[in-house]
Amino acid sequence: MYSTITPTAFTFFRSFHGDSRGLAAKKWLSILSELSMEYTTAKINGDMR
């Protein structure tokens, strides 16, 4: 799963490097981190059930 996401993330990040839309990249990164935290929380809650 991560092996397919990582190259895409690098390509995405590189496309925003030195770009005026760098803020959009930061917003996407924050969204991705939020999603991963939600996924982790859901997984932990699922394991505890």
PDB file of N, CA, C and O in Angstrom:
ATOM      1  N   MET A   1       0.835  -1.192   0.000  1.00  0.00           N
ATOM      2  CA  MET A   1       0.000   0.000   0.000  1.00  0.00           C
ATOM      3  C   MET A   1       0.879   1.255   0.000  1.00  0.00           C
ATOM      4  O   MET A   1       0.713   2.140  -0.839  1.00  0.00           O
ATOM      5  N   TYR A   2       1.819   1.317   0.955  1.00  0.00           N
ATOM      6  CA  TYR A   2       2.667   2.496   1.035  1.00  0.00           C
ATOM      7  C   TYR A   2       3.612   2.591  -0.166  1.00  0.00           C
ATOM      8  O   TYR A   2       3.986   3.689  -0.580  1.00  0.00           O
ATOM      9  N   SER A   3       3.998   1.433  -0.726  1.00  0.00           N
ATOM     10  CA  SER A   3       4.928   1.450  -1.856  1.00  0.00           C
ATOM     11  C   SER A   3       4.295   2.128  -3.079  1.00  0.00           C
ATOM     12  O   SER A   3       5.003   2.692  -3.913  1.00  0.00           O
ATOM     13  N   THR A   4       2.968   2.071  -3.180  1.00  0.00           N
ATOM     14  CA  THR A   4       2.306   2.729  -4.308  1.00  0.00           C
ATOM     15  C   THR A   4       2.017   4.187  -3.998  1.00  0.00           C
ATOM     16  O   THR A   4       1.970   5.018  -4.905  1.00  0.00           O
ATOM     17  N   ILE A   5       1.822   4.504  -2.723  1.00  0.00           N
ATOM     18  CA  ILE A   5       1.496   5.880  -2.337  1.00  0.00           C
ATOM     19  C   ILE A   5       2.745   6.766  -2.356  1.00  0.00           C
ATOM     20  O   ILE A   5       2.685   7.914  -2.798  1.00  0.00           O
ATOM     21  N   THR A   6       3.874   6.237  -1.880  1.00  0.00           N
ATOM     22  CA  THR A   6       5.076   7.046  -1.731  1.00  0.00           C
ATOM     23  C   THR A   6       5.548   7.698  -3.032  1.00  0.00           C
ATOM     24  O   THR A   6       5.760   8.911  -3.046  1.00  0.00           O
ATOM     25  N   PRO A   7       5.724   6.939  -4.142  1.00  0.00           N
ATOM     26  CA  PRO A   7       6.171   7.593  -5.386  1.00  0.00           C
ATOM     27  C   PRO A   7       5.209   8.685  -5.835  1.00  0.00           C
ATOM     28  O   PRO A   7       5.630   9.735  -6.319  1.00  0.00           O
ATOM     29  N   THR A   8       3.909   8.428  -5.670  1.00  0.00           N
ATOM     30  CA  THR A   8       2.908   9.425  -6.046  1.00  0.00           C
ATOM     31  C   THR A   8       3.074  10.676  -5.201  1.00  0.00           C
ATOM     32  O   THR A   8       2.984  11.795  -5.706  1.00  0.00           O
ATOM     33  N   ALA A   9       3.317  10.478  -3.904  1.00  0.00           N
ATOM     34  CA  ALA A   9       3.495  11.619  -3.006  1.00  0.00           C
ATOM     35  C   ALA A   9       4.726  12.418  -3.401  1.00  0.00           C
ATOM     36  O   ALA A   9       4.701  13.649  -3.391  1.00  0.00           O
ATOM     37  N   PHE A  10       5.808  11.720  -3.751  1.00  0.00           N
ATOM     38  CA  PHE A  10       7.027  12.412  -4.167  1.00  0.00           C
ATOM     39  C   PHE A  10       6.784  13.200  -5.446  1.00  0.00           C
ATOM     40  O   PHE A  10       7.216  14.347  -5.565  1.00  0.00           O
ATOM     41  N   THR A  11       6.090  12.587  -6.406  1.00  0.00           N
ATOM     42  CA  THR A  11       5.790  13.268  -7.665  1.00  0.00           C
ATOM     43  C   THR A  11       4.925  14.487  -7.404  1.00  0.00           C
ATOM     44  O   THR A  11       5.154  15.559  -7.965  1.00  0.00           O
ATOM     45  N   PHE A  12       3.914  14.312  -6.533  1.00  0.00           N
ATOM     46  CA  PHE A  12       3.016  15.409  -6.191  1.00  0.00           C
ATOM     47  C   PHE A  12       3.792  16.541  -5.530  1.00  0.00           C
ATOM     48  O   PHE A  12       3.618  17.711  -5.870  1.00  0.00           O
ATOM     49  N   PHE A  13       4.647  16.178  -4.584  1.00  0.00           N
ATOM     50  CA  PHE A  13       5.420  17.185  -3.852  1.00  0.00           C
ATOM     51  C   PHE A  13       6.368  17.915  -4.789  1.00  0.00           C
ATOM     52  O   PHE A  13       6.529  19.131  -4.689  1.00  0.00           O
ATOM     53  N   ARG A  14       7.001  17.174  -5.703  1.00  0.00           N
ATOM     54  CA  ARG A  14       7.945  17.760  -6.634  1.00  0.00           C
ATOM     55  C   ARG A  14       7.241  18.739  -7.570  1.00  0.00           C
ATOM     56  O   ARG A  14       7.807  19.767  -7.944  1.00  0.00           O
ATOM     57  N   SER A  15       6.011  18.416  -7.943  1.00  0.00           N
ATOM     58  CA  SER A  15       5.265  19.280  -8.850  1.00  0.00           C
ATOM     59  C   SER A  15       4.935  20.613  -8.191  1.00  0.00           C
ATOM     60  O   SER A  15       4.734  21.611  -8.882  1.00  0.00           O
ATOM     61  N   PHE A  16       4.878  20.640  -6.860  1.00  0.00           N
ATOM     62  CA  PHE A  16       4.568  21.878  -6.141  1.00  0.00           C
ATOM     63  C   PHE A  16       5.834  22.592  -5.665  1.00  0.00           C
ATOM     64  O   PHE A  16       5.754  23.702  -5.139  1.00  0.00           O
ATOM     65  N   HIS A  17       7.000  21.967  -5.845  1.00  0.00           N
ATOM     66  CA  HIS A  17       8.248  22.537  -5.350  1.00  0.00           C
ATOM     67  C   HIS A  17       8.555  23.844  -6.085  1.00  0.00           C
ATOM     68  O   HIS A  17       8.603  23.885  -7.315  1.00  0.00           O
ATOM     69  N   GLY A  18       8.759  24.900  -5.311  1.00  0.00           N
ATOM     70  CA  GLY A  18       9.058  26.194  -5.893  1.00  0.00           C
ATOM     71  C   GLY A  18       7.882  26.758  -6.670  1.00  0.00           C
ATOM     72  O   GLY A  18       8.054  27.600  -7.551  1.00  0.00           O
ATOM     73  N   ASP A  19       6.690  26.292  -6.339  1.00  0.00           N
ATOM     74  CA  ASP A  19       5.499  26.737  -7.044  1.00  0.00           C
ATOM     75  C   ASP A  19       4.716  27.708  -6.171  1.00  0.00           C
ATOM     76  O   ASP A  19       4.816  27.672  -4.945  1.00  0.00           O
ATOM     77  N   SER A  20       3.941  28.571  -6.806  1.00  0.00           N
ATOM     78  CA  SER A  20       3.124  29.526  -6.048  1.00  0.00           C
ATOM     79  C   SER A  20       1.995  28.801  -5.324  1.00  0.00           C
ATOM     80  O   SER A  20       1.391  29.336  -4.395  1.00  0.00           O
ATOM     81  N   ARG A  21       1.721  27.571  -5.766  1.00  0.00           N
ATOM     82  CA  ARG A  21       0.653  26.796  -5.138  1.00  0.00           C
ATOM     83  C   ARG A  21       1.179  25.920  -4.010  1.00  0.00           C
ATOM     84  O   ARG A  21       0.562  24.915  -3.656  1.00  0.00           O
ATOM     85  N   GLY A  22       2.306  26.300  -3.455  1.00  0.00           N
ATOM     86  CA  GLY A  22       2.887  25.534  -2.360  1.00  0.00           C
ATOM     87  C   GLY A  22       1.925  25.405  -1.185  1.00  0.00           C
ATOM     88  O   GLY A  22       1.950  24.419  -0.448  1.00  0.00           O
ATOM     89  N   LEU A  23       1.076  26.421  -1.023  1.00  0.00           N
ATOM     90  CA  LEU A  23       0.089  26.376   0.059  1.00  0.00           C
ATOM     91  C   LEU A  23      -0.873  25.212  -0.153  1.00  0.00           C
ATOM     92  O   LEU A  23      -1.290  24.565   0.808  1.00  0.00           O
ATOM     93  N   ALA A  24      -1.222  24.947  -1.400  1.00  0.00           N
ATOM     94  CA  ALA A  24      -2.117  23.832  -1.697  1.00  0.00           C
ATOM     95  C   ALA A  24      -1.462  22.515  -1.301  1.00  0.00           C
ATOM     96  O   ALA A  24      -2.121  21.617  -0.777  1.00  0.00           O
ATOM     97  N   ALA A  25      -0.159  22.409  -1.556  1.00  0.00           N
ATOM     98  CA  ALA A  25       0.566  21.193  -1.179  1.00  0.00           C
ATOM     99  C   ALA A  25       0.543  21.011   0.333  1.00  0.00           C
ATOM    100  O   ALA A  25       0.339  19.902   0.827  1.00  0.00           O
ATOM    101  N   LYS A  26       0.754  22.107   1.069  1.00  0.00           N
ATOM    102  CA  LYS A  26       0.736  22.024   2.533  1.00  0.00           C
ATOM    103  C   LYS A  26      -0.652  21.609   3.020  1.00  0.00           C
ATOM    104  O   LYS A  26      -0.787  20.834   3.967  1.00  0.00           O
ATOM    105  N   LYS A  27      -1.685  22.143   2.350  1.00  0.00           N
ATOM    106  CA  LYS A  27      -3.049  21.788   2.730  1.00  0.00           C
ATOM    107  C   LYS A  27      -3.282  20.299   2.488  1.00  0.00           C
ATOM    108  O   LYS A  27      -3.880  19.616   3.319  1.00  0.00           O
ATOM    109  N   TRP A  28      -2.802  19.796   1.335  1.00  0.00           N
ATOM    110  CA  TRP A  28      -2.948  18.375   1.026  1.00  0.00           C
ATOM    111  C   TRP A  28      -2.210  17.525   2.052  1.00  0.00           C
ATOM    112  O   TRP A  28      -2.719  16.495   2.494  1.00  0.00           O
ATOM    113  N   LEU A  29      -1.005  17.959   2.431  1.00  0.00           N
ATOM    114  CA  LEU A  29      -0.232  17.193   3.416  1.00  0.00           C
ATOM    115  C   LEU A  29      -0.958  17.122   4.745  1.00  0.00           C
ATOM    116  O   LEU A  29      -0.967  16.080   5.400  1.00  0.00           O
ATOM    117  N   SER A  30      -1.573  18.245   5.148  1.00  0.00           N
ATOM    118  CA  SER A  30      -2.306  18.250   6.420  1.00  0.00           C
ATOM    119  C   SER A  30      -3.519  17.344   6.330  1.00  0.00           C
ATOM    120  O   SER A  30      -3.864  16.661   7.295  1.00  0.00           O
ATOM    121  N   ILE A  31      -4.179  17.337   5.152  1.00  0.00           N
ATOM    122  CA  ILE A  31      -5.344  16.460   4.962  1.00  0.00           C
ATOM    123  C   ILE A  31      -4.907  15.000   5.032  1.00  0.00           C
ATOM    124  O   ILE A  31      -5.567  14.171   5.659  1.00  0.00           O
ATOM    125  N   LEU A  32      -3.777  14.695   4.373  1.00  0.00           N
ATOM    126  CA  LEU A  32      -3.281  13.319   4.381  1.00  0.00           C
ATOM    127  C   LEU A  32      -2.925  12.868   5.787  1.00  0.00           C
ATOM    128  O   LEU A  32      -3.223  11.738   6.173  1.00  0.00           O
ATOM    129  N   SER A  33      -2.285  13.752   6.562  1.00  0.00           N
ATOM    130  CA  SER A  33      -1.909  13.388   7.928  1.00  0.00           C
ATOM    131  C   SER A  33      -3.152  13.188   8.791  1.00  0.00           C
ATOM    132  O   SER A  33      -3.184  12.305   9.649  1.00  0.00           O
ATOM    133  N   GLU A  34      -4.183  14.019   8.556  1.00  0.00           N
ATOM    134  CA  GLU A  34      -5.431  13.854   9.303  1.00  0.00           C
ATOM    135  C   GLU A  34      -6.065  12.503   8.978  1.00  0.00           C
ATOM    136  O   GLU A  34      -6.532  11.796   9.870  1.00  0.00           O
ATOM    137  N   LEU A  35      -6.075  12.152   7.684  1.00  0.00           N
ATOM    138  CA  LEU A  35      -6.671  10.883   7.273  1.00  0.00           C
ATOM    139  C   LEU A  35      -5.919   9.708   7.877  1.00  0.00           C
ATOM    140  O   LEU A  35      -6.535   8.748   8.340  1.00  0.00           O
ATOM    141  N   SER A  36      -4.582   9.777   7.876  1.00  0.00           N
ATOM    142  CA  SER A  36      -3.803   8.679   8.444  1.00  0.00           C
ATOM    143  C   SER A  36      -4.042   8.564   9.944  1.00  0.00           C
ATOM    144  O   SER A  36      -4.066   7.460  10.489  1.00  0.00           O
ATOM    145  N   MET A  37      -4.219   9.708  10.616  1.00  0.00           N
ATOM    146  CA  MET A  37      -4.496   9.663  12.057  1.00  0.00           C
ATOM    147  C   MET A  37      -5.878   9.062  12.304  1.00  0.00           C
ATOM    148  O   MET A  37      -6.058   8.277  13.235  1.00  0.00           O
ATOM    149  N   GLU A  38      -6.851   9.428  11.476  1.00  0.00           N
ATOM    150  CA  GLU A  38      -8.197   8.870  11.616  1.00  0.00           C
ATOM    151  C   GLU A  38      -8.161   7.368  11.386  1.00  0.00           C
ATOM    152  O   GLU A  38      -8.801   6.606  12.112  1.00  0.00           O
ATOM    153  N   TYR A  39      -7.403   6.939  10.364  1.00  0.00           N
ATOM    154  CA  TYR A  39      -7.296   5.517  10.057  1.00  0.00           C
ATOM    155  C   TYR A  39      -6.665   4.767  11.222  1.00  0.00           C
ATOM    156  O   TYR A  39      -7.136   3.698  11.611  1.00  0.00           O
ATOM    157  N   THR A  40      -5.588   5.338  11.779  1.00  0.00           N
ATOM    158  CA  THR A  40      -4.915   4.704  12.915  1.00  0.00           C
ATOM    159  C   THR A  40      -5.855   4.591  14.102  1.00  0.00           C
ATOM    160  O   THR A  40      -5.922   3.547  14.751  1.00  0.00           O
ATOM    161  N   THR A  41      -6.583   5.667  14.387  1.00  0.00           N
ATOM    162  CA  THR A  41      -7.529   5.665  15.511  1.00  0.00           C
ATOM    163  C   THR A  41      -8.610   4.609  15.295  1.00  0.00           C
ATOM    164  O   THR A  41      -8.950   3.862  16.211  1.00  0.00           O
ATOM    165  N   ALA A  42      -9.144   4.555  14.080  1.00  0.00           N
ATOM    166  CA  ALA A  42     -10.192   3.573  13.782  1.00  0.00           C
ATOM    167  C   ALA A  42      -9.644   2.160  13.930  1.00  0.00           C
ATOM    168  O   ALA A  42     -10.340   1.273  14.424  1.00  0.00           O
ATOM    169  N   LYS A  43      -8.394   1.945  13.501  1.00  0.00           N
ATOM    170  CA  LYS A  43      -7.785   0.621  13.597  1.00  0.00           C
ATOM    171  C   LYS A  43      -7.609   0.237  15.062  1.00  0.00           C
ATOM    172  O   LYS A  43      -7.884  -0.899  15.449  1.00  0.00           O
ATOM    173  N   ILE A  44      -7.148   1.192  15.881  1.00  0.00           N
ATOM    174  CA  ILE A  44      -6.954   0.917  17.312  1.00  0.00           C
ATOM    175  C   ILE A  44      -8.295   0.606  17.967  1.00  0.00           C
ATOM    176  O   ILE A  44      -8.407  -0.347  18.739  1.00  0.00           O
ATOM    177  N   ASN A  45      -9.316   1.414  17.658  1.00  0.00           N
ATOM    178  CA  ASN A  45     -10.643   1.186  18.226  1.00  0.00           C
ATOM    179  C   ASN A  45     -11.195  -0.157  17.787  1.00  0.00           C
ATOM    180  O   ASN A  45     -11.840  -0.857  18.567  1.00  0.00           O
ATOM    181  N   GLY A  46     -10.935  -0.520  16.518  1.00  0.00           N
ATOM    182  CA  GLY A  46     -11.408  -1.800  16.008  1.00  0.00           C
ATOM    183  C   GLY A  46     -10.728  -2.960  16.710  1.00  0.00           C
ATOM    184  O   GLY A  46     -11.359  -3.981  16.982  1.00  0.00           O
ATOM    185  N   ASP A  47      -9.420  -2.807  17.011  1.00  0.00           N
ATOM    186  CA  ASP A  47      -8.677  -3.866  17.684  1.00  0.00           C
ATOM    187  C   ASP A  47      -9.119  -4.019  19.126  1.00  0.00           C
ATOM    188  O   ASP A  47      -9.077  -5.120  19.675  1.00  0.00           O
ATOM    189  N   MET A  48      -9.542  -2.928  19.744  1.00  0.00           N
ATOM    190  CA  MET A  48      -9.930  -2.987  21.151  1.00  0.00           C
ATOM    191  C   MET A  48     -11.322  -3.583  21.332  1.00  0.00           C
ATOM    192  O   MET A  48     -11.661  -4.065  22.412  1.00  0.00           O
ATOM    193  N   ARG A  49     -12.127  -3.548  20.270  1.00  0.00           N
ATOM    194  CA  ARG A  49     -13.479  -4.078  20.378  1.00  0.00           C
ATOM    195  C   ARG A  49     -13.478  -5.584  20.541  1.00  0.00           C
ATOM    196  O   ARG A  49     -14.542  -6.194  20.647  1.00  0.00           O
TER     197      ARG A  49
END
